[in-house]
Amino acid sequence: MKPLDIYTLVFMNAFICIGMSVIMFSVHRTFKSEVQGVGHWAWAQLMTLLALPILATQAVLSEYIAIPGFNGAMLWGQGMTLIGTQLFYGQKPTWRLFLFIWGLTIAALMWWLAVTPNFSIRVAIYSLTSFGMYCALVRLVWLHGEKQFSSYFFVALLLLHAALTLIRGGFALAYDGASVNLLKTSNLATTYLATSTILVQLLSVVFLVMASRRLKAVLEQRAVKDPLTGVLNRRGCGAYYERLQLHARQADFPLALLAIDLDHFKCVNDQHGHAVGDQVLVFVAGKICQLLRECDQIARFGGEEFVVLLPGTTVAEARVVAARIQATLKNAQTDLPLCTLSIGIAGNSNVKDDFDHLLQRADAALYRAKNSGRDIIETDHAMLPGSAISVAQ
């Protein structure tokens, strides 16, 4: 059977590398902070795209350029996958170790090319370095990867590629090095090149599958989280309330809601700019979170309004929490311009109260607090008629 021409393999792999790199760079640009490492895998694809034409054009270029160029690009691509996977799992990237091994390998290849020419030893050196990188990847995924099929499949592909690389190095030392020369039209060489190319692309696909699981979690978080402060948004708060209601139907379970508004917040934006205003919102949200229990939840409802859900809390207890929040913000040590808080409180009158109804009653109490001079806590009339607390007094 006639071996597959190397130029055909290069041409086919080039299109695959371009497609994979475009997909990965797109993911990287959109989810750079949430899903790290994808950009490094995209660069690995581009390094493979660069390396294969160098290999295919060795007859035109000097071997002192083509051979180090091909091996250096391929090893750099493998290093990018290792660094990218480390970042993906939140591990510190081992840049110094990688650069040392990469430089040492290229120096050794140049020695056995220019000083003491020996093709078999060059193949063995490259194979050993590549094998070590694959083993490092296997260890990384095994220790830090999620226990799911895609991670196990990823490890299996890495082990297969590592074994294939080691076998090629062993063949180069034990037999004639020409049998594993990728430029020779032999069944062994082209089979190795074709199999290796397929495995590299499969690894990229499986890594994207693992990244997609992370992306799904990120998108779910974005759907229920406020991007500025990191607390819940209206949708997330409503969903949490629904879960609380399921529990409330099984027991006598009080619940209180605080509607909080920063007084004269527009003046902060007008005098100090929106960037400072955003810092104030983040600071306020963080301070309120510090005063809440683990079961409590705070949400930002756009602008300068926050909502706090207090499960298992009566309206009287909620008033104490609200007063503590007001006092803490008023006495906070910060260089930011802070505002006083107006707070409206409502409690669930029965387990059938929906979230919008509870929020509407808390908002009504909040409006009374603002109309009464601000920096005031008002309680919903349906729960405790006519109550008001002025912290300023």
C-alpha positions as CSV (number, residue, x, y, z in Angstrom):
1,M,0.0,0.0,0.0
2,K,1.4,3.4,-1.0
3,P,2.0,5.6,2.1
4,L,0.0,8.8,2.4
5,D,1.9,11.8,1.0
6,I,3.3,14.1,3.8
7,Y,2.2,17.2,1.9
8,T,-1.4,15.9,1.9
9,L,-1.2,15.5,5.7
10,V,0.2,19.0,6.2
11,F,-2.5,20.5,4.0
12,M,-5.3,18.6,5.8
13,N,-3.9,19.4,9.3
14,A,-3.5,23.1,8.4
15,F,-7.2,23.6,7.9
16,I,-8.0,21.8,11.1
17,C,-5.5,23.9,13.1
18,I,-6.9,27.1,11.7
19,G,-10.5,26.1,12.6
20,M,-9.6,25.0,16.1
21,S,-7.5,28.1,16.8
22,V,-10.4,30.4,15.7
23,I,-12.8,28.6,18.0
24,M,-10.5,28.7,20.9
25,F,-9.5,32.3,20.5
26,S,-13.2,33.2,20.3
27,V,-13.8,31.4,23.6
28,H,-10.8,33.0,25.1
29,R,-11.8,36.6,24.2
30,T,-15.4,36.1,25.5
31,F,-14.5,34.3,28.8
32,K,-10.9,35.3,29.4
33,S,-11.2,35.7,33.2
34,E,-13.7,32.9,33.9
35,V,-12.1,30.1,31.8
36,Q,-8.4,30.5,31.6
37,G,-5.9,28.5,29.5
38,V,-8.0,28.3,26.3
39,G,-5.9,31.0,24.7
40,H,-2.8,29.0,25.3
41,W,-4.3,26.0,23.6
42,A,-5.2,28.3,20.7
43,W,-1.5,29.3,20.4
44,A,-0.6,25.7,20.5
45,Q,-2.7,25.1,17.4
46,L,-1.0,28.0,15.6
47,M,2.5,26.6,16.6
48,T,1.5,23.3,15.0
49,L,0.3,25.2,11.9
50,L,3.7,26.9,11.8
51,A,5.8,23.7,12.4
52,L,4.3,21.4,9.7
53,P,5.1,23.7,6.7
54,I,8.6,24.0,8.1
55,L,8.9,20.3,8.1
56,A,7.5,19.9,4.6
57,T,9.8,22.6,3.2
58,Q,13.0,21.2,4.6
59,A,14.3,20.5,1.1
60,V,14.2,24.2,0.4
61,L,15.4,25.5,3.7
62,S,18.7,24.8,5.4
63,E,18.5,21.9,7.8
64,Y,20.1,24.1,10.4
65,I,16.9,26.3,10.2
66,A,14.2,23.7,9.4
67,I,15.1,21.0,12.0
68,P,15.4,23.3,15.0
69,G,12.4,25.4,13.7
70,F,10.1,22.4,13.4
71,N,11.1,20.8,16.7
72,G,11.1,24.1,18.6
73,A,7.7,25.0,17.3
74,M,6.2,21.6,18.1
75,L,7.7,21.5,21.6
76,W,6.5,25.1,22.2
77,G,3.0,24.1,21.2
78,Q,3.1,21.2,23.6
79,G,4.4,23.6,26.3
80,M,1.4,25.9,25.6
81,T,-1.0,23.0,26.2
82,L,0.7,22.3,29.5
83,I,0.7,25.9,30.6
84,G,-2.9,26.4,29.4
85,T,-4.1,23.3,31.3
86,Q,-2.4,24.5,34.4
87,L,-4.2,27.8,34.2
88,F,-7.5,26.0,33.4
89,Y,-7.2,24.1,36.7
90,G,-6.1,27.2,38.6
91,Q,-2.5,26.0,39.1
92,K,0.6,28.2,38.9
93,P,2.1,28.0,35.4
94,T,5.6,26.5,35.4
95,W,7.0,28.9,32.8
96,R,10.6,28.8,34.1
97,L,10.8,25.0,34.1
98,F,9.2,24.8,30.7
99,L,11.6,27.4,29.2
100,F,14.6,25.6,30.7
101,I,13.6,22.2,29.3
102,W,12.7,23.7,25.9
103,G,16.0,25.5,25.7
104,L,18.0,22.5,26.8
105,T,16.3,20.3,24.3
106,I,16.9,22.7,21.4
107,A,20.5,23.0,22.4
108,A,20.9,19.2,22.5
109,L,19.2,18.8,19.1
110,M,21.6,21.4,17.6
111,W,24.6,19.6,19.1
112,W,23.5,16.3,17.5
113,L,22.8,18.1,14.3
114,A,25.8,20.4,13.8
115,V,28.6,19.0,16.0
116,T,28.0,15.3,16.1
117,P,25.3,14.5,13.5
118,N,23.1,11.7,14.6
119,F,19.4,11.5,13.5
120,S,18.5,8.7,15.8
121,I,19.7,10.4,18.9
122,R,17.8,13.6,17.9
123,V,14.6,11.7,17.5
124,A,15.2,10.0,20.9
125,I,15.9,13.4,22.6
126,Y,12.8,15.0,21.1
127,S,10.6,11.9,22.0
128,L,11.9,11.9,25.6
129,T,11.1,15.6,26.1
130,S,7.7,15.2,24.5
131,F,6.9,12.1,26.6
132,G,7.8,14.0,29.8
133,M,5.4,16.8,28.9
134,Y,2.6,14.4,28.2
135,C,3.2,12.7,31.5
136,A,3.1,16.1,33.3
137,L,-0.3,16.7,31.6
138,V,-1.6,13.3,32.7
139,R,-0.6,14.0,36.3
140,L,-2.1,17.5,36.2
141,V,-5.5,16.2,34.8
142,W,-5.6,13.2,37.1
143,L,-4.9,15.3,40.3
144,H,-7.0,18.4,39.5
145,G,-9.5,17.4,36.8
146,E,-13.2,16.7,37.5
147,K,-14.1,13.0,37.9
148,Q,-16.0,12.7,34.7
149,F,-15.8,10.9,31.4
150,S,-14.3,13.7,29.4
151,S,-11.4,14.0,31.9
152,Y,-10.8,10.2,31.8
153,F,-10.9,10.2,28.0
154,F,-8.5,13.2,28.0
155,V,-6.0,11.2,30.1
156,A,-6.4,8.1,27.9
157,L,-5.6,10.2,24.8
158,L,-2.6,11.7,26.5
159,L,-1.3,8.3,27.6
160,L,-1.8,7.0,24.0
161,H,0.1,9.9,22.5
162,A,2.9,9.6,25.1
163,A,3.2,5.9,24.3
164,L,3.3,6.6,20.6
165,T,6.0,9.2,21.1
166,L,8.1,6.9,23.2
167,I,7.8,4.1,20.7
168,R,9.1,6.3,18.0
169,G,12.1,7.2,20.1
170,G,12.7,3.6,20.8
171,F,12.5,2.6,17.2
172,A,15.0,5.4,16.3
173,L,17.5,4.0,18.7
174,A,16.9,0.3,18.2
175,Y,16.6,0.3,14.4
176,D,17.6,2.5,11.5
177,G,16.6,6.1,12.2
178,A,15.4,6.5,8.6
179,S,12.4,4.3,9.4
180,V,10.9,7.0,11.6
181,N,12.0,10.0,9.5
182,L,8.8,12.0,8.9
183,L,10.1,13.1,5.5
184,K,10.6,9.5,4.2
185,T,7.7,8.0,2.4
186,S,7.5,4.9,4.7
187,N,4.5,3.3,6.2
188,L,5.8,3.7,9.7
189,A,6.7,7.4,9.4
190,T,3.4,8.4,7.7
191,T,1.4,6.2,10.1
192,Y,3.0,7.9,13.1
193,L,2.5,11.4,11.6
194,A,-1.2,10.7,10.7
195,T,-1.9,9.1,14.1
196,S,-0.1,11.9,16.0
197,T,-2.0,14.6,14.1
198,I,-5.3,12.9,14.8
199,L,-4.5,12.6,18.5
200,V,-3.4,16.2,18.8
201,Q,-6.7,17.4,17.3
202,L,-8.7,15.0,19.5
203,L,-7.0,16.4,22.6
204,S,-8.0,19.9,21.5
205,V,-11.6,18.8,21.0
206,V,-11.8,17.0,24.4
207,F,-10.2,20.1,26.1
208,L,-12.9,22.2,24.5
209,V,-15.5,19.8,25.8
210,M,-14.1,20.2,29.3
211,A,-14.0,24.0,28.8
212,S,-17.6,23.9,27.7
213,R,-18.7,22.4,31.0
214,R,-16.9,25.3,32.7
215,L,-18.6,27.7,30.3
216,K,-22.0,26.3,31.2
217,A,-21.4,27.0,34.9
218,V,-20.1,30.5,34.1
219,L,-23.2,31.3,32.0
220,E,-25.5,30.0,34.8
221,Q,-23.7,32.2,37.2
222,R,-24.0,35.2,34.9
223,A,-27.7,34.6,34.7
224,V,-28.2,34.9,38.4
225,K,-25.3,37.2,39.5
226,D,-24.8,40.9,39.3
227,P,-21.6,41.4,37.2
228,L,-20.4,44.5,39.2
229,T,-20.9,43.5,42.8
230,G,-20.9,39.7,42.5
231,V,-24.1,39.4,44.5
232,L,-27.4,38.0,43.2
233,N,-29.4,39.8,40.6
234,R,-33.2,40.0,40.6
235,R,-33.6,36.6,38.8
236,G,-31.2,34.9,41.3
237,C,-33.0,36.4,44.3
238,G,-36.4,35.3,43.0
239,A,-35.1,31.8,42.5
240,Y,-33.7,31.7,46.0
241,Y,-37.0,32.9,47.4
242,E,-38.8,30.1,45.6
243,R,-36.5,27.5,47.2
244,L,-37.1,29.1,50.6
245,Q,-40.9,28.9,50.0
246,L,-40.6,25.1,49.4
247,H,-39.1,24.8,52.8
248,A,-41.6,27.2,54.4
249,R,-44.5,25.1,53.3
250,Q,-43.2,22.3,55.5
251,A,-42.9,24.3,58.7
252,D,-43.7,27.6,60.4
253,F,-40.9,29.5,58.7
254,P,-40.8,33.3,58.9
255,L,-39.0,35.3,56.3
256,A,-38.2,39.0,56.0
257,L,-37.1,41.1,53.1
258,L,-35.1,44.3,53.3
259,A,-35.3,46.8,50.4
260,I,-32.2,49.1,50.7
261,D,-31.5,52.2,48.8
262,L,-28.5,54.5,48.9
263,D,-29.6,58.0,49.7
264,H,-28.5,60.8,47.2
265,F,-26.3,58.3,45.2
266,K,-26.8,60.4,42.1
267,C,-24.7,63.1,43.7
268,V,-21.8,60.6,44.1
269,N,-21.9,59.8,40.4
270,D,-22.2,63.5,39.5
271,Q,-19.4,64.7,41.8
272,H,-17.0,61.8,41.6
273,G,-17.8,60.0,38.4
274,H,-19.4,56.6,37.7
275,A,-16.2,54.7,38.3
276,V,-16.2,55.9,41.9
277,G,-19.9,55.2,42.1
278,D,-19.3,51.6,41.1
279,Q,-16.6,51.3,43.8
280,V,-19.1,52.6,46.3
281,L,-21.7,49.9,45.3
282,V,-19.1,47.2,45.5
283,F,-18.0,48.4,48.9
284,V,-21.6,48.6,50.2
285,A,-22.5,45.1,48.9
286,G,-19.3,43.7,50.6
287,K,-20.1,45.4,53.9
288,I,-23.6,44.1,53.9
289,C,-22.5,40.6,53.1
290,Q,-20.2,40.6,56.1
291,L,-23.1,41.3,58.4
292,L,-25.3,38.5,57.0
293,R,-25.6,34.8,57.9
294,E,-24.7,32.1,55.5
295,C,-28.3,31.4,54.8
296,D,-29.1,35.1,54.1
297,Q,-28.8,36.5,50.5
298,I,-28.2,39.9,49.1
299,A,-29.1,41.0,45.6
300,R,-28.7,44.1,43.6
301,F,-31.7,45.2,41.7
302,G,-30.0,47.7,39.4
303,G,-28.8,51.2,40.2
304,E,-28.3,51.7,43.9
305,E,-31.0,49.4,45.2
306,F,-30.2,46.2,47.1
307,V,-32.5,43.6,48.5
308,V,-31.7,41.3,51.4
309,L,-33.6,38.0,52.1
310,L,-33.5,36.9,55.7
311,P,-34.9,33.4,56.1
312,G,-36.1,32.3,59.5
313,T,-36.3,36.0,60.6
314,T,-39.2,37.9,61.9
315,V,-39.9,41.5,61.0
316,A,-38.8,42.6,64.5
317,E,-35.5,40.7,64.1
318,A,-35.1,42.2,60.6
319,R,-35.3,45.7,62.0
320,V,-32.3,44.9,64.2
321,V,-30.4,43.7,61.2
322,A,-31.3,46.8,59.2
323,A,-30.2,49.1,62.0
324,R,-26.9,47.2,62.2
325,I,-26.4,47.6,58.5
326,Q,-27.1,51.4,58.7
327,A,-24.7,51.9,61.6
328,T,-21.9,49.8,60.0
329,L,-22.0,51.8,56.7
330,K,-22.2,55.1,58.6
331,N,-19.1,54.2,60.6
332,A,-17.1,52.5,57.9
333,Q,-13.5,53.5,57.5
334,T,-12.9,54.2,53.8
335,D,-11.8,57.0,51.4
336,L,-14.9,56.4,49.3
337,P,-17.8,58.9,49.5
338,L,-20.5,56.9,51.3
339,C,-24.2,57.5,51.5
340,T,-26.7,56.9,54.2
341,L,-29.3,54.1,53.7
342,S,-33.0,54.1,53.6
343,I,-34.5,50.7,54.3
344,G,-38.0,49.2,53.9
345,I,-38.9,45.9,55.6
346,A,-41.6,43.4,54.7
347,G,-42.3,39.9,56.1
348,N,-44.2,37.0,54.5
349,S,-47.7,37.1,55.9
350,N,-48.3,33.5,54.7
351,V,-46.4,30.8,52.9
352,K,-48.3,31.5,49.7
353,D,-46.9,35.0,49.3
354,D,-45.0,35.3,46.0
355,F,-41.8,37.1,45.6
356,D,-43.2,40.1,43.7
357,H,-45.9,40.7,46.3
358,L,-43.3,40.7,49.1
359,L,-41.0,42.9,47.2
360,Q,-43.8,45.4,46.4
361,R,-44.6,45.7,50.1
362,A,-41.0,46.3,51.0
363,D,-40.6,48.9,48.3
364,A,-43.7,50.7,49.6
365,A,-42.0,50.8,53.0
366,L,-38.8,52.0,51.4
367,Y,-40.6,54.9,49.6
368,R,-42.1,56.0,52.9
369,A,-38.6,56.0,54.4
370,K,-37.2,58.2,51.6
371,N,-40.2,60.5,51.7
372,S,-39.8,60.8,55.5
373,G,-36.3,62.3,55.2
374,R,-34.1,59.3,54.3
375,D,-31.7,57.5,56.6
376,I,-34.8,55.8,58.1
377,I,-36.0,52.2,58.5
378,E,-39.8,51.7,57.7
379,T,-41.7,48.6,58.2
380,D,-44.5,47.4,55.9
381,H,-47.9,48.6,57.3
382,A,-49.4,45.2,56.7
383,M,-47.0,43.6,59.2
384,L,-46.4,46.3,61.8
385,P,-48.5,49.5,61.1
386,G,-47.0,52.9,61.6
387,S,-43.6,51.7,62.7
388,A,-40.5,53.8,61.9
389,I,-37.0,54.1,63.2
390,S,-34.8,57.0,62.6
391,V,-31.1,56.2,63.1
392,A,-30.3,59.8,63.0
393,Q,-32.2,60.4,66.3
